[in-house]
Amino acid sequence: MTDWTRRKFFFSTLGAALAASTQRLFGATSSASAPGVFAARPAAASDFRPIIISSANGVTHLDDGMAILKSGGDTLDAALAVVTKVEDDPNDDSVGYGGLPNEDGVVELDASVMHGPTHRAGAVASVQKIKNPSLVAKAVMEKTNHVFIVGSGALQFAEDEGFIPMNLLTERSRIAWLAWKAQSSENWRPGLDSPQWKAQLATLLDTPEKMAWREHIEQVVAHPITGTINCLAVNSKGEVSGTTTTSGLSWKIAGRVGDSPVIGAGLFVDNEVGGAGSTGRGEENIKISGGHTIVEMMRRGSSPTDACLEALHRVARNYQAFPERLKQFHIQFYALNKHGEYGAGSLWGKHPNGARVQYAVHDGTKAQLLPTTPLFDEVGGDY
Ligand code: ASP
């Protein structure tokens, strides 16, 4: 099949609504130019730094990161100041403490860091009991001769480094997990002889406080959530660092690792160019090495937004034979270059609840949420 035939097939199947985005599929980004050396561009007076960006769930903490950047602090410390707040937050159930568990009810966390000025990286995956895997990833980078440590080895390393193990499963996440099990198997529901037969969730939500969780729990059971925080920072010297941290896909098979800790996928930083990261369905990102792809696109002249869209083209292209399946999932990319230019792209313009997909930016004056640039300006799924 020629390229053109493939494109026609894709669009006729995906439907007219998406056809408006033809120029965004399969082609190189408009601003991509011949290979060049990004750092050759001289610093311009218009360069606007420091800048810190993150996925939307970081917006309330970007001030902390910006304060570090403004006081001359390190770019990775700035990014970590943002994401550790989200890791500590029991109400963000996609990251750190309170993260939704795997199918066995165990919270397993993944994280990565890259420090641009020293060209170093660290990552951990499937780490249990430690609420700040981003800091463990930093310790891997700083204290070992390795880049990536996983599973029981990562927990042992963290404990050796003085991280305190704890139970990461909050009561709300535990009940959400039980509700998911009840939906998946009748063995986990009140039996035929029970007065509460079929009243699955009601038996779990047995106090007024827990009853307030009903809507949220029904939502995460019906649509297993992904969620993560990626944060990228550039300081006034043009130094760039980043981090990505997550509890990954809820109800995952034990040991499943997404893109967040994978250097080159969920995070990539090259201090000569900038950084990129991702949230959403990690399996799709791993297949296109999104973080690395975006940084290389920026190196060749793409704007951060165009580079994110190019990565999204590649995700979409992998579904050209099954365009309707694209609708099942969401994926977002974030990018920041060393001049302080930033952007974000999302596969879909809106979440299943109709809310526009956003990301967070602090430009030195204030933190705000901005819409991502969607590949398709429609509602997509959260699978
Ligand atoms: N990317 C993460 C993963 O696949 C999850 C997410 O961002 O929603 O593990």
Boltz pocket constraint, residues with backbone or C-beta under 6 A from the ligand:
constraints:
  - pocket:
      binder: B
      contacts: [[A, 225], [A, 226], [A, 227], [A, 228], [A, 246], [A, 247], [A, 248], [A, 249], [A, 257], [A, 258], [A, 259], [A, 260], [A, 278], [A, 279], [A, 280], [A, 281], [A, 282], [A, 283]]
      max_distance: 6.0
